[in-house]
């Protein structure tokens, strides 16, 4: 099992564009985010062999709240009662998960992201941008 948190704004893995010089990520933030996740995964792995077999990936993506979620004047810094918990804007959960899966493979934390059979992703607002990542091996159903 792996359980670790990566601090930083989660970046989606968007489309790739073929150029005459190779393949380019459409989102320039994807590559640094994947490198940060891969480094954290390698550290969490702590020298253990890659997880293999059917895997479950759970991720809680936390995004910084916009200033509109807070009061003004004497209520500055106080969260409004109407401020949402769930982050319902872009980026899409599936594209965020693609970046995580590729990072886990790149780091050697898992054998291959094709082994991920079960995913659970949540997007929330919070005080610190981050991604909490939990990978567990699944047992075959009886």
C-alpha positions in Angstrom: 0.0 0.0 0.0 1.1 3.6 -0.7 -0.4 6.6 1.1 1.2 10.0 0.5 0.3 13.6 -0.1 1.7 15.9 -2.8 1.6 19.6 -2.1 1.0 21.8 -5.1 -1.8 22.7 -7.6 -3.0 19.5 -9.3 -2.5 19.7 -13.1 -4.5 17.6 -15.6 -2.9 15.5 -18.3 -4.5 16.9 -21.4 -4.1 16.0 -25.0 -0.8 15.5 -26.7 0.0 17.3 -29.9 2.3 15.8 -32.5 4.8 18.3 -33.9 7.5 17.7 -36.4 9.9 17.8 -33.4 8.1 15.2 -31.4 5.1 15.0 -29.1 4.1 18.0 -26.9 1.8 18.2 -23.9 -0.9 20.8 -24.4 -0.8 21.9 -20.8 2.7 23.2 -19.8 1.9 22.6 -16.1 1.5 18.8 -16.7 5.1 17.8 -16.9 6.3 19.6 -13.7 3.2 18.3 -11.8 3.9 14.7 -12.9 7.6 15.1 -11.9 6.5 16.3 -8.4 4.1 13.4 -8.0 6.6 10.9 -9.3 9.2 12.1 -6.8 6.8 11.9 -3.9 5.7 8.4 -5.0 9.3 7.2 -5.2 9.9 8.5 -1.7 6.7 6.9 -0.4 7.7 3.6 -2.1 10.8 3.5 0.1 12.8 1.1 -2.0 10.0 -1.5 -2.2 9.2 -3.2 -5.5 6.5 -1.7 -7.6 2.9 -2.6 -6.7 1.5 -5.1 -9.3 -1.7 -6.9 -10.0 -5.1 -5.3 -9.7 -4.8 -1.9 -8.0 -7.2 0.6 -6.5 -6.3 4.3 -6.8 -7.9 6.8 -4.5 -7.1 10.5 -4.8 -8.4 13.6 -3.0 -7.6 16.7 -5.1 -7.7 19.9 -3.1 -7.8 23.3 -4.8 -7.3 26.7 -3.2 -10.6 28.6 -2.5 -11.1 31.7 -4.5 -11.4 35.0 -2.6 -15.1 35.2 -3.4 -15.7 32.3 -0.9 -14.7 34.7 1.9 -16.4 37.7 3.4 -15.2 41.3 3.1 -14.8 44.1 5.5 -15.3 43.0 9.1 -15.9 39.5 7.8 -12.7 39.3 5.8 -11.1 35.9 6.1 -14.3 34.3 7.3 -15.7 31.6 5.0 -19.2 32.4 3.7 -21.9 30.0 4.6 -22.7 29.7 0.9 -19.1 28.7 0.0 -19.1 25.2 -1.7 -17.1 22.2 -0.5 -16.9 20.5 -3.9 -14.7 21.9 -6.7 -17.0 21.6 -9.7 -14.9 23.5 -12.2 -12.1 22.4 -14.6 -9.9 20.5 -14.5 -11.8 17.2 -15.1 -11.3 14.4 -12.6 -10.4 11.9 -15.4 -7.6 14.1 -16.7 -6.3 14.6 -13.2 -6.3 10.9 -12.7 -4.4 10.3 -16.0 -1.6 12.5 -14.8 -1.4 10.6 -11.4 -1.5 7.2 -13.1 1.4 8.1 -15.4 3.4 9.6 -12.6 3.0 6.4 -10.5 4.2 4.3 -13.4 7.1 6.7 -14.1 8.3 6.6 -10.5 8.3 2.8 -10.3 5.7 2.9 -7.5 3.4 0.7 -9.6 4.2 -1.7 -12.5 1.9 -0.1 -15.0 -1.1 2.3 -14.7 -3.1 -0.3 -16.8 -3.2 -2.3 -13.6 -5.4 0.3 -11.9 -8.9 -1.3 -11.9 -10.7 0.8 -9.5 -10.5 4.6 -9.1 -12.1 7.0 -6.6 -11.4 10.7 -7.1 -12.8 13.7 -5.2 -12.2 17.4 -5.9 -12.6 19.7 -3.0 -11.8 23.2 -1.9 -9.3 23.8 0.9 -6.5 25.9 2.3 -3.6 24.1 0.6 -3.5 22.8 -3.0 -2.6 19.2 -2.9 -3.4 15.6 -3.9 -3.6 12.8 -1.3 -2.9 9.6 -3.1 -3.6 6.1 -1.8 -2.8 2.9 -3.8 -3.8 -0.5 -2.6 -3.6 -3.9 -4.1 -7.0 -5.6 -4.7 -7.6 -9.2 -3.9 -9.4 -11.4 -6.4 -13.1 -11.7 -5.6 -14.2 -15.0 -4.1 
